[in-house]
Amino acid sequence: MISPAEKALLACLDRDELVELTRGLVRLDSVIRPQTGNTERRVTEFIRAWLEDVLGLTCRLDTVAPDRENCIATIDSGRPGPCLLLSGHTDVVSEGDASLWRYPPFEAHLAEGRIYGRGACDMKAGIAVILASARALLHSGFAFHGRLRLSFVCDEEDLMLGIKDFIRRGHADDVDAAIIPEPEENQLCLSMKGALRARVTVRGRMAHGAMPLEGINPNPRLARFILAVEAYEAREVKRCGEDEFLGRPSVTVTVVQAPPAGEPAQLNVMPASATACLDIRTIPGQEHERIKRDLQGLLDDLAAKDPDFDARIDFFEDRPVVEVGREVPLVELAAGAYHDVTGRAPRFNGVPGATDGTFLSAWKKIPVLVWGPGPRNLPHQVDEYVEIDELIASAQMILLTAARFLQ
């Protein structure tokens, strides 16, 4: 049941402000574009200015990479108590071919009760929820204890350099729990898939396309490995089955290049090498070290059958599966807030990928709940949007959860 003090707190959430914050953030192109030097910087500056000018907070900017910064602020009640982190990421993926969009991807068009645009749900809406919740908590006069920490980090869509830097600098050391408002249709996500990323390089010997026997072609050899990976994935799915929330594991070949990037390709030249990138997503019951050994074993088997098969695999990212129990206080409070705001029982789920919360949970053992507005299957597609009603409900539930956690 929502108390009178909590009703007054929720009344401080401004619907129009939430919508305009989201639209303002979407209009700031934060796609990482190496060719132009575009980064998240304009979004980070927008957030910093809003926190300082509207909330009167002191912000810390940590440089993670050139023109790529984390913005961090803390609202301290002045009373002893826990520290709750609300964290979002400022980068978005490419819009692709803008002509395929129903509305221009950086205009934040309003239509049919939705805000359209690249990053609308992943995750400019989540950032707006954090900002509006902080404003309500600070300006409502609600008596809370402890600290509310706000972090807006870069590079979530790639190697998650932002959250790694946040942790490395000690900003998570006193955090007791965290909410990451990624687009999950306001479902309470208790688990996140693990991830391994790898690059396979098959070495051959360059030759004229008209005289292929003078060289060693890496392409069919890489193709054999790709087919072996497909069969391995099927075996892992059969062995592990489906997780209640995370579904099946996957081993996906995402990039194939011959010759490798940076080398000129010519139709009449057989390349000296070929590469493939693997995006591996794991569920409970899988051990990453075993998967690494298994994939190396596929290469060893192929080499045993072909004396000209010369390949290596390099793993360059490792993100474990993480889970939080329903009995954890943050989850119980969130479930109660969900019911009190919507009148319905909460919906639980898992995140099909990793988030910044993966490292908070795996490295710092912090209970992390991924929970925010937006269609969970829409990120990275054209015509991305967030429903305004879902945006408002998300802010109400997360604000109420934060207030109860900090009492």
C-alpha positions in Angstrom: 0.0 0.0 0.0 1.3 3.4 -0.9 1.6 5.7 2.2 0.6 9.4 2.2 4.3 10.4 2.1 4.9 8.1 -0.8 1.8 9.6 -2.7 3.3 13.1 -2.2 6.6 11.8 -3.5 5.0 10.2 -6.6 3.1 13.4 -7.2 6.5 15.2 -7.8 7.0 13.1 -10.9 6.2 15.3 -13.9 4.8 13.5 -16.9 5.7 16.2 -19.3 9.2 16.5 -17.9 9.8 12.8 -18.4 8.6 12.9 -22.0 10.7 16.0 -22.8 13.8 14.6 -21.0 13.5 11.5 -23.1 13.0 13.4 -26.3 15.9 15.8 -25.6 18.2 12.9 -25.0 17.1 11.0 -28.2 17.8 14.1 -30.2 21.5 14.0 -29.1 23.2 11.6 -31.5 25.4 9.4 -29.3 26.3 6.8 -31.8 30.1 6.1 -31.7 31.3 7.2 -35.1 35.1 6.9 -35.4 35.0 8.5 -38.9 33.6 11.7 -37.5 34.8 11.6 -33.9 31.2 11.5 -32.6 30.9 10.0 -29.1 28.5 10.2 -26.1 30.0 13.5 -25.0 27.0 15.7 -25.8 24.7 13.4 -23.9 27.0 13.4 -20.9 27.2 17.2 -21.0 23.4 17.4 -21.2 23.1 15.2 -18.1 25.8 17.1 -16.2 24.2 20.4 -16.9 20.8 19.2 -15.9 22.0 17.7 -12.6 23.9 20.8 -11.7 21.4 23.4 -12.9 18.1 21.7 -12.0 19.1 19.6 -9.0 22.1 21.7 -7.7 24.3 18.6 -7.5 28.0 18.4 -7.8 28.9 16.0 -10.7 32.1 14.1 -11.2 33.3 13.5 -14.8 35.7 10.6 -15.2 37.5 10.4 -18.6 37.4 6.8 -19.8 38.7 7.4 -23.3 39.1 10.5 -25.5 35.8 12.5 -25.4 34.2 9.6 -23.6 33.3 10.2 -20.0 31.3 8.8 -17.1 29.1 11.3 -15.2 28.5 10.5 -11.5 26.6 12.2 -8.8 25.4 11.3 -5.3 22.4 12.6 -3.3 23.2 12.2 0.3 20.4 12.3 2.9 22.8 13.2 5.7 21.4 10.2 7.6 23.1 6.8 8.0 21.8 4.2 5.6 22.4 2.1 2.5 23.6 3.3 -0.9 21.4 2.5 -3.9 22.8 3.0 -7.4 20.7 3.9 -10.5 22.8 3.5 -13.6 22.3 4.0 -17.3 24.5 4.1 -20.4 24.8 7.1 -22.7 25.9 5.4 -26.0 23.5 4.0 -28.6 24.0 1.8 -31.6 24.0 3.0 -35.2 20.7 3.9 -36.8 21.8 2.1 -40.0 20.1 3.3 -43.1 18.0 6.2 -41.9 15.8 6.0 -45.0 14.3 2.8 -43.6 12.9 4.6 -40.6 9.3 5.6 -40.4 10.4 8.8 -38.7 14.0 10.4 -38.7 16.0 8.5 -36.0 17.1 11.6 -34.1 14.0 13.7 -34.1 12.3 12.0 -31.2 9.0 12.1 -33.0 5.8 11.8 -30.9 3.1 9.5 -32.4 0.5 7.0 -31.2 1.5 7.6 -27.5 5.1 6.7 -28.3 8.5 8.4 -28.6 10.3 7.2 -31.7 14.1 7.4 -32.3 17.4 5.7 -32.0 18.0 5.1 -28.3 14.4 5.9 -27.3 14.2 2.7 -25.3 17.9 1.6 -25.3 18.3 3.6 -23.1 17.5 7.3 -23.2 14.2 6.5 -21.6 15.9 4.8 -18.7 18.2 7.8 -18.3 15.2 10.1 -18.1 13.6 7.8 -15.5 16.8 8.1 -13.4 16.9 11.9 -13.7 13.2 12.4 -13.0 13.3 10.0 -10.0 16.3 11.9 -8.5 14.5 15.2 -8.9 11.4 13.9 -7.2 13.3 12.4 -4.3 15.4 15.6 -3.8 12.6 18.2 -4.2 9.7 16.4 -2.5 10.9 16.7 1.0 10.6 12.9 1.4 12.7 11.8 4.5 15.1 9.1 3.3 18.3 7.6 4.7 21.6 6.8 3.1 22.6 7.8 -0.4 21.2 7.6 -4.0 24.1 7.4 -6.5 23.5 8.2 -10.1 25.9 7.0 -12.8 25.8 7.6 -16.5 28.5 5.5 -18.2 29.9 5.3 -21.7 30.6 2.3 -24.0 27.9 -0.2 -22.8 27.2 -1.2 -26.4 30.8 -2.4 -27.0 33.3 -3.5 -24.3 31.6 -1.8 -21.4 34.6 0.3 -20.6 32.5 2.8 -18.7 31.2 0.5 -16.0 34.6 -1.2 -15.7 36.2 2.3 -15.1 33.4 3.1 -12.6 34.2 0.0 -10.6 38.0 0.4 -10.9 37.8 3.9 -9.5 36.0 2.6 -6.4 32.5 4.2 -7.1 30.8 0.9 -6.5 32.6 0.0 -3.2 29.9 1.4 -0.9 26.9 0.5 -3.2 24.5 -2.0 -1.6 22.2 -2.6 -4.5 21.6 -1.3 -8.1 18.8 -0.8 -10.6 19.6 -0.7 -14.3 16.6 0.6 -16.3 17.3 -1.1 -19.5 14.3 -1.8 -21.9 12.5 -4.8 -20.4 8.8 -3.8 -20.6 9.0 -3.1 -16.9 9.6 -6.8 -16.2 11.8 -7.5 -13.2 14.8 -9.3 -14.7 16.6 -11.5 -12.2 19.3 -12.9 -14.4 21.5 -12.0 -17.3 23.2 -14.2 -19.9 26.9 -14.6 -19.8 29.0 -13.7 -22.8 32.2 -14.7 -24.4 33.7 -13.0 -27.4 36.3 -14.6 -29.6 38.2 -14.1 -32.8 39.4 -17.0 -35.0 42.2 -16.5 -37.5 42.9 -19.1 -40.1 46.2 -18.7 -41.9 46.8 -19.9 -45.4 49.2 -18.8 -48.2 48.3 -16.1 -50.7 48.1 -17.1 -54.4 46.7 -16.0 -57.7 43.1 -16.9 -58.1 43.9 -18.6 -61.4 46.5 -20.8 -59.7 45.0 -21.7 -56.3 47.2 -24.8 -56.0 50.2 -22.6 -55.5 48.8 -21.4 -52.2 46.6 -22.5 -49.3 43.1 -21.2 -49.2 42.0 -20.2 -45.7 38.3 -19.7 -46.7 37.1 -23.3 -47.0 39.1 -24.1 -43.8 37.3 -21.3 -42.0 34.0 -22.6 -43.4 34.7 -26.0 -41.9 35.2 -24.4 -38.5 31.9 -22.4 -38.8 30.0 -25.6 -39.6 31.7 -27.3 -36.6 30.6 -24.4 -34.4 27.0 -24.8 -35.6 27.1 -28.5 -34.6 28.7 -27.6 -31.3 25.9 -25.1 -30.5 23.3 -27.8 -31.2 25.0 -30.1 -28.7 25.1 -27.4 -26.1 21.5 -26.6 -26.5 20.6 -30.3 -26.1 22.9 -30.7 -23.1 21.7 -27.5 -21.2 18.1 -27.2 -22.3 16.3 -23.9 -21.8 16.6 -21.7 -18.7 13.3 -20.4 -17.3 14.2 -16.8 -18.1 17.2 -16.9 -20.3 16.2 -19.5 -22.9 18.8 -21.3 -24.9 22.6 -20.8 -25.0 24.0 -19.7 -28.4 27.3 -19.7 -30.2 26.9 -17.3 -33.1 29.4 -16.5 -35.9 28.7 -12.8 -36.5 31.6 -11.5 -38.7 33.5 -13.3 -41.4 36.3 -11.5 -43.3 38.9 -12.6 -45.9 41.3 -11.0 -46.0 41.1 -9.5 -42.5 40.0 -5.9 -42.0 42.5 -3.4 -43.2 43.9 -5.5 -46.0 42.7 -4.8 -49.6 40.5 -7.5 -51.1 40.9 -8.5 -54.8 38.7 -10.9 -56.7 41.7 -12.6 -58.4 43.8 -13.0 -55.2 43.4 -15.9 -52.8 43.9 -14.3 -49.3 46.6 -15.3 -46.9 44.2 -15.4 -44.0 40.6 -15.3 -43.0 38.9 -14.3 -39.7 35.6 -14.9 -37.9 34.2 -13.4 -34.8 32.0 -15.3 -32.3 29.4 -14.0 -30.0 28.8 -16.7 -27.4 25.9 -16.3 -24.9 25.7 -18.6 -21.9 23.1 -19.7 -19.3 23.5 -21.4 -15.9 25.1 -24.8 -16.2 27.7 -23.7 -18.7 31.3 -23.1 -17.7 33.2 -20.5 -19.7 36.5 -22.3 -19.4 35.0 -25.5 -20.7 33.6 -23.7 -23.7 37.0 -22.2 -24.4 38.5 -25.7 -24.3 35.8 -27.1 -26.5 36.2 -24.5 -29.2 40.0 -25.0 -29.2 39.3 -28.7 -29.5 37.3 -28.0 -32.7 40.3 -26.4 -34.2 42.6 -29.2 -33.0 40.3 -31.8 -34.6 40.3 -30.0 -37.9 44.1 -29.6 -37.9 44.4 -33.3 -37.2 42.5 -34.0 -40.4 44.3 -31.4 -42.6 48.0 -30.7 -42.4 47.4 -27.3 -44.0 44.9 -26.3 -41.4 46.6 -23.5 -39.3 44.3 -21.5 -37.0 44.2 -19.8 -33.6 41.3 -18.6 -31.4 41.6 -15.5 -29.1 39.1 -14.8 -26.4 38.9 -11.0 -25.7 35.9 -10.6 -23.5 34.4 -12.8 -20.7 31.1 -11.9 -19.0 29.7 -14.4 -16.6 26.1 -15.4 -16.1 24.7 -13.5 -13.1 21.5 -14.0 -11.1 19.7 -12.4 -8.1 17.2 -14.2 -6.0 13.6 -13.2 -5.5 14.2 -13.1 -1.7 16.7 -10.3 -2.0 15.4 -7.1 -0.3 15.7 -5.0 -3.4 13.7 -7.5 -5.5 11.0 -7.8 -2.8 10.7 -4.1 -2.6 10.5 -3.8 -6.4 7.8 -6.5 -6.6 5.8 -4.6 -4.0 6.2 -1.3 -5.8 5.1 -3.0 -9.1 1.9 -4.2 -7.4 1.2 -1.0 -5.7 1.6 1.1 -8.9 -0.1 -1.3 -11.4 -2.5 -3.3 -9.2 -1.0 -6.5 -10.8 1.5 -9.1 -9.7 5.0 -8.4 -11.0 6.4 -10.1 -14.1 9.8 -11.7 -13.7 12.2 -12.4 -16.5 15.9 -12.5 -17.5 18.0 -10.3 -19.8 18.9 -12.1 -23.1 22.3 -10.3 -23.1 24.7 -8.7 -20.7 24.3 -5.2 -19.2 26.5 -2.9 -17.1 24.9 -4.8 -14.2 26.8 -7.9 -15.2 30.1 -6.4 -13.9 28.5 -4.8 -10.8 27.2 -8.2 -9.9 30.1 -10.4 -10.9 33.0 -8.2 -9.8 31.5 -6.4 -6.7 28.8 -9.0 -5.7 26.1 -6.2 -5.7 22.5 -7.3 -6.1 21.4 -5.9 -9.5 17.9 -5.6 -10.9 17.5 -4.9 -14.5 14.1 -3.2 -14.9 13.0 -0.4 -17.2 10.7 0.8 -20.0 10.7 -0.2 -23.6 10.0 -3.3 -25.8 12.7 -5.8 -24.9 13.0 -7.2 -28.4 13.2 -3.8 -30.2 16.7 -2.5 -29.3 19.1 -2.1 -32.3 16.2 -2.3 -34.8 14.7 0.5 -37.0 11.7 2.4 -35.7 12.8 2.0 -32.1 10.3 3.6 -29.6 9.2 3.7 -26.0 5.5 3.8 -24.9 4.9 7.0 -22.9 2.5 5.2 -20.5 5.2 2.5 -19.8 7.8 5.3 -19.3 5.7 6.9 -16.7 4.9 3.6 -14.9 8.6 2.8 -14.9 9.5 6.1 -13.2 6.8 5.6 -10.6 7.8 2.1 -9.7 11.6 2.8 -9.6 11.1 5.9 -7.6 8.9 4.1 -5.1 11.4 1.2 -4.8 14.3 3.6 -4.3 12.3 5.5 -1.6 11.5 2.3 0.3 15.0 0.9 0.0 16.4 4.1 1.5 14.0 4.3 4.4 
